[in-house]
Amino acid sequence: MKLDALTLFFSMFINVTLVFCALVVGVRWKTGSGIRFWVVALLLQAVGWAALMAAYQGYPREFATLGTAAMVCGFSFVHLAAKAYLQQPFSRAWVVGIPLVTTLLHWLLFSNFAARIAIVNAALSLQMLWLSWLLMRPGAVGGWRWRWMAGLALAASGVMVAGRFILVLAAPESYPRFESAHWINIVGLIISNACLMVGTLAFLLAHRDEAERELQRLATTDGLTGVLNRRCWMEQGLSHFQLAQRHGRSLVAVMLDIDFFKRINDTHGHQTGDRALVLFAHALQQLLRQPDLVGRYGGEEFCVLLPMSDATAAQTVDQRLRAAIQRDVNPSLGFELTFCAGVASVREGDTSLDQVIARADQALYAAKQGGRNRLQIA
């Protein structure tokens, strides 16, 4: 069977267009998800192949430059997709600079076939190989399966594109036209076609991993404040309690309740009340250590577990939190926010975390009865 370049061009256009349509119809994504950048990349690739085929069927040279710009821009969006899933910031110079420079040089050097083809292939191979390195390098964030699938696909395409770049410089007579039947051109197009499918599958796996992480986050954290929800806090707290009991370590629970929260909602509105909860939770998170647990216990009540700590450490946390609220939260809210705290330590004979929490809750109640804006130790 004999394959010619124009047939492979058309095959690439059809495949890219069909995959683009399938993803638009079949995949839902949230704002900021990397899959949407991959979809835009596919659209640009489809536009690029269509424009290049038109150019080599006798249409004006502008179609060739348009096709080049779309192709290189497409890989800029692949870069954005990879960076989104790797949870890394992207470089505007990398995303915007390469397409602009490549398009401009392609237009200015259009009459020199070897020069313009070399420039385009150099840009594309640079994009592909650099992306491959970003995805497969040690320590990259994200599941290794999708990263290595996408990385190997990009590496394979990048090597073949680099081969076309070398060919047009070293033996221009072997590659006089873009649709030349040279084996590097033919094999490169076949590999690019296959890598398109592999890359799409890889980014769909990344999208699935992202969705699973989001479900895990929703299942374990409070949707408003971002701290652990009550169920997850209790599960993780139980592990700390069991370790404390097994190894004779100290453990202290702190229950915190914002004073007169209903009055805040009634006076300032529920949106302000929600904002007060978010700011309070953030201030609390900022001053805790890595092993400490903070969760929203319910309503305006929060719970903190301090492993290998005692009541004195809890008092220190309380003092630092009050200072942070006075310094950062109150000016932002425009009114004074105060809270009560109840502290209880693990005692010999405790058989469950619930016993510790119950004593901390009783201490919290005593703090409220004692005039609010204070701490009470059980």
MITINU-574586 format. One record per residue (C-alpha): x, y, z; residue number from 1; residue in one letter. Coordinates in steps of 0.05 Angstrom, whole numbers, plus 5000, padded with zeros to 4 digits. Layout:
X|Y|Z|k|r
X|Y|Z|NUM|a
...
This chain:
X|Y|Z|k|r
5000|5000|5000|1|m
5027|5068|4981|2|k
5015|5127|5026|3|l
5022|5199|5001|4|d
5029|5261|5045|5|a
4966|5295|5022|6|l
4924|5234|5040|7|t
4957|5234|5109|8|l
4944|5309|5115|9|f
4870|5297|5102|10|f
4870|5238|5151|11|s
4900|5282|5205|12|m
4847|5336|5191|13|f
4790|5286|5196|14|i
4817|5253|5259|15|n
4831|5318|5295|16|v
4762|5345|5276|17|t
4726|5282|5299|18|l
4763|5279|5365|19|v
4749|5353|5377|20|f
4674|5343|5364|21|c
4672|5282|5409|22|a
4705|5318|5467|23|l
4660|5379|5459|24|v
4598|5336|5461|25|v
4619|5282|5509|26|g
4663|5314|5562|27|v
4642|5365|5615|28|r
4695|5407|5647|29|w
4699|5462|5698|30|k
4732|5529|5686|31|t
4807|5522|5692|32|g
4808|5448|5674|33|s
4865|5427|5629|34|g
4819|5388|5582|35|i
4789|5452|5555|36|r
4859|5474|5533|37|f
4868|5407|5498|38|w
4802|5417|5462|39|v
4824|5486|5438|40|v
4890|5455|5416|41|a
4852|5404|5374|42|l
4809|5458|5343|43|l
4872|5498|5324|44|l
4904|5434|5296|45|q
4842|5422|5253|46|a
4844|5494|5227|47|v
4918|5487|5214|48|g
4912|5423|5172|49|w
4853|5452|5133|50|a
4892|5516|5118|51|a
4955|5478|5097|52|l
4916|5432|5050|53|m
4883|5493|5020|54|a
4951|5527|5010|55|a
4979|5468|4974|56|y
4919|5464|4929|57|q
4935|5532|4900|58|g
4902|5579|4949|59|y
4939|5644|4968|60|p
5002|5640|5011|61|r
4963|5670|5069|62|e
4932|5602|5080|63|f
5001|5570|5091|64|a
5019|5623|5143|65|t
4950|5615|5175|66|l
4961|5540|5179|67|g
5030|5549|5210|68|t
5003|5598|5261|69|a
4946|5551|5280|70|a
4993|5491|5287|71|m
5043|5527|5332|72|v
4987|5560|5373|73|c
4956|5492|5381|74|g
5018|5466|5417|75|f
5017|5529|5460|76|s
4949|5506|5484|77|f
4976|5436|5495|78|v
5028|5471|5539|79|h
4971|5505|5577|80|l
4934|5438|5585|81|a
4997|5404|5613|82|a
5012|5461|5660|83|k
4940|5461|5686|84|a
4944|5387|5704|85|y
5015|5393|5731|86|l
4989|5450|5775|87|q
5045|5496|5751|88|q
5043|5568|5726|89|p
5054|5578|5652|90|f
5101|5627|5618|91|s
5067|5679|5574|92|r
5132|5687|5535|93|a
5132|5612|5519|94|w
5058|5608|5502|95|v
5053|5672|5462|96|v
5125|5685|5440|97|g
5138|5622|5399|98|i
5074|5628|5357|99|p
5086|5702|5343|100|l
5159|5695|5323|101|v
5146|5632|5281|102|t
5087|5663|5244|103|t
5125|5727|5230|104|l
5187|5691|5204|105|l
5145|5644|5162|106|h
5112|5704|5128|107|w
5177|5742|5118|108|l
5216|5681|5091|109|l
5159|5651|5052|110|f
5196|5653|4986|111|s
5252|5610|5015|112|n
5220|5542|5023|113|f
5277|5510|5062|114|a
5282|5568|5111|115|a
5208|5572|5126|116|r
5199|5497|5134|117|i
5261|5494|5179|118|a
5234|5549|5223|119|i
5165|5517|5231|120|v
5193|5448|5245|121|n
5244|5476|5294|122|a
5189|5512|5332|123|a
5143|5451|5333|124|l
5198|5402|5355|125|s
5221|5450|5409|126|l
5150|5455|5436|127|q
5138|5380|5434|128|m
5204|5359|5464|129|l
5202|5411|5519|130|w
5131|5390|5537|131|l
5153|5317|5538|132|s
5207|5335|5588|133|w
5159|5375|5632|134|l
5111|5316|5635|135|l
5161|5260|5647|136|m
5213|5293|5691|137|r
5221|5265|5762|138|p
5178|5297|5815|139|g
5124|5323|5768|140|a
5055|5329|5800|141|v
5000|5282|5775|142|g
4990|5209|5759|143|g
5049|5179|5722|144|w
5006|5141|5672|145|r
4976|5200|5637|146|w
5041|5240|5642|147|r
5083|5186|5610|148|w
5031|5171|5557|149|m
5028|5243|5536|150|a
5103|5253|5544|151|g
5122|5193|5502|152|l
5072|5213|5448|153|a
5100|5283|5446|154|l
5172|5256|5446|155|a
5157|5210|5387|156|a
5125|5266|5347|157|s
5179|5315|5367|158|g
5235|5269|5344|159|v
5203|5260|5275|160|m
5191|5335|5268|161|v
5263|5347|5287|162|a
5283|5297|5234|163|g
5244|5337|5182|164|r
5280|5400|5206|165|f
5348|5365|5197|166|i
5328|5338|5129|167|l
5308|5404|5100|168|v
5374|5435|5122|169|l
5420|5377|5105|170|a
5388|5351|5041|171|a
5338|5403|5015|172|p
5335|5367|4948|173|e
5304|5307|4983|174|s
5249|5351|5011|175|y
5231|5402|4958|176|p
5157|5407|4978|177|r
5116|5402|5042|178|f
5079|5342|5014|179|e
5143|5306|4992|180|s
5140|5230|4996|181|a
5206|5225|5035|182|h
5201|5170|5087|183|w
5214|5219|5144|184|i
5154|5259|5122|185|n
5109|5199|5113|186|i
5130|5163|5177|187|v
5126|5229|5215|188|g
5054|5240|5193|189|l
5035|5168|5212|190|i
5066|5176|5280|191|i
5033|5243|5291|192|s
4966|5212|5273|193|n
4976|5157|5324|194|a
5003|5204|5377|195|c
4941|5248|5370|196|l
4898|5190|5396|197|m
4948|5172|5450|198|v
4952|5245|5472|199|g
4877|5251|5475|200|t
4872|5188|5517|201|l
4927|5214|5563|202|a
4891|5280|5576|203|f
4826|5244|5587|204|l
4861|5204|5641|205|l
4888|5268|5671|206|a
4817|5296|5669|207|h
4792|5234|5705|208|r
4846|5241|5758|209|d
4827|5314|5768|210|e
4753|5295|5776|211|a
4772|5241|5827|212|e
4813|5292|5867|213|r
4755|5340|5866|214|e
4707|5287|5891|215|l
4757|5269|5946|216|q
4762|5342|5965|217|r
4686|5350|5967|218|l
4680|5287|6009|219|a
4731|5309|6061|220|t
4728|5385|6066|221|t
4676|5436|6084|222|d
4651|5470|6021|223|g
4651|5540|6050|224|l
4713|5546|6092|225|t
4759|5493|6061|226|g
4776|5460|6128|227|v
4760|5387|6142|228|l
4687|5370|6149|229|n
4662|5338|6213|230|r
4662|5267|6188|231|r
4733|5270|6161|232|c
4758|5307|6223|233|w
4730|5253|6267|234|m
4761|5198|6225|235|e
4830|5229|6225|236|q
4823|5251|6298|237|g
4808|5179|6318|238|l
4875|5157|6288|239|s
4911|5211|6330|240|h
4873|5189|6392|241|f
4891|5116|6383|242|q
4965|5135|6373|243|l
4963|5178|6436|244|a
4932|5121|6476|245|q
4980|5068|6448|246|r
5044|5108|6460|247|h
5023|5149|6520|248|g
5027|5215|6483|249|r
4991|5278|6502|250|s
4933|5303|6459|251|l
4888|5363|6467|252|v
4822|5382|6435|253|a
4798|5453|6426|254|v
4726|5472|6410|255|m
4716|5543|6384|256|l
4651|5580|6373|257|d
4643|5649|6343|258|i
4605|5695|6391|259|d
4535|5719|6373|260|f
4539|5692|6303|261|f
4464|5696|6292|262|k
4468|5771|6308|263|r
4522|5778|6254|264|i
4476|5745|6203|265|n
4416|5787|6225|266|d
4454|5853|6226|267|t
4502|5846|6168|268|h
4470|5792|6124|269|g
4486|5720|6111|270|h
4539|5735|6059|271|q
4578|5774|6112|272|t
4567|5716|6160|273|g
4596|5667|6110|274|d
4655|5713|6098|275|r
4667|5716|6173|276|a
4669|5640|6176|277|l
4718|5637|6118|278|v
4765|5689|6148|279|l
4761|5656|6216|280|f
4778|5588|6187|281|a
4836|5617|6146|282|h
4865|5653|6207|283|a
4860|5588|6246|284|l
4894|5547|6192|285|q
4951|5596|6185|286|q
4976|5588|6257|287|l
4971|5512|6264|288|l
5026|5461|6254|289|r
5027|5408|6200|290|q
5001|5351|6243|291|p
4946|5393|6275|292|d
4875|5380|6252|293|l
4823|5434|6242|294|v
4752|5422|6221|295|g
4684|5454|6219|296|r
4642|5418|6271|297|y
4577|5452|6252|298|g
4549|5522|6240|299|g
4597|5572|6270|300|e
4633|5519|6312|301|e
4703|5493|6296|302|f
4745|5439|6326|303|c
4821|5433|6331|304|v
4862|5373|6352|305|l
4933|5385|6375|306|l
4975|5321|6377|307|p
5032|5317|6427|308|m
5008|5382|6459|309|s
4978|5402|6526|310|d
4931|5455|6552|311|a
4987|5506|6554|312|t
4998|5497|6479|313|a
4923|5505|6468|314|a
4925|5571|6507|315|q
4981|5595|6462|316|t
4941|5577|6400|317|v
4881|5614|6429|318|d
4922|5677|6443|319|q
4954|5677|6373|320|r
4886|5667|6341|321|l
4855|5725|6379|322|r
4914|5770|6358|323|a
4907|5748|6285|324|a
4832|5763|6286|325|i
4844|5831|6317|326|q
4899|5847|6267|327|r
4872|5817|6202|328|d
4800|5794|6206|329|v
4765|5851|6242|330|n
4792|5907|6196|331|p
4769|5865|6136|332|s
4699|5853|6164|333|l
4690|5924|6191|334|g
4666|5900|6259|335|f
4693|5861|6319|336|e
4692|5786|6315|337|l
4704|5747|6379|338|t
4699|5674|6399|339|f
4697|5626|6458|340|c
4742|5565|6465|341|a
4738|5502|6506|342|g
4799|5459|6518|343|v
4804|5387|6541|344|a
4864|5339|6544|345|s
4865|5264|6538|346|v
4861|5232|6607|347|r
4880|5164|6632|348|e
4820|5120|6625|349|g
4791|5154|6563|350|d
4766|5101|6515|351|t
4742|5145|6458|352|s
4755|5211|6425|353|l
4682|5229|6438|354|d
4698|5233|6513|355|q
4752|5285|6501|356|v
4707|5325|6454|357|i
4650|5323|6504|358|a
4694|5354|6558|359|r
4719|5407|6510|360|a
4646|5421|6492|361|d
4628|5429|6565|362|q
4686|5476|6574|363|a
4662|5516|6514|364|l
4593|5521|6544|365|y
4624|5546|6609|366|a
4663|5599|6570|367|a
4598|5624|6539|368|k
4564|5625|6607|369|q
4623|5663|6636|370|g
4615|5723|6590|371|g
4640|5702|6521|372|r
4704|5722|6486|373|n
4745|5676|6531|374|r
4777|5608|6538|375|l
4759|5554|6588|376|q
4800|5493|6605|377|i
4762|5430|6625|378|a
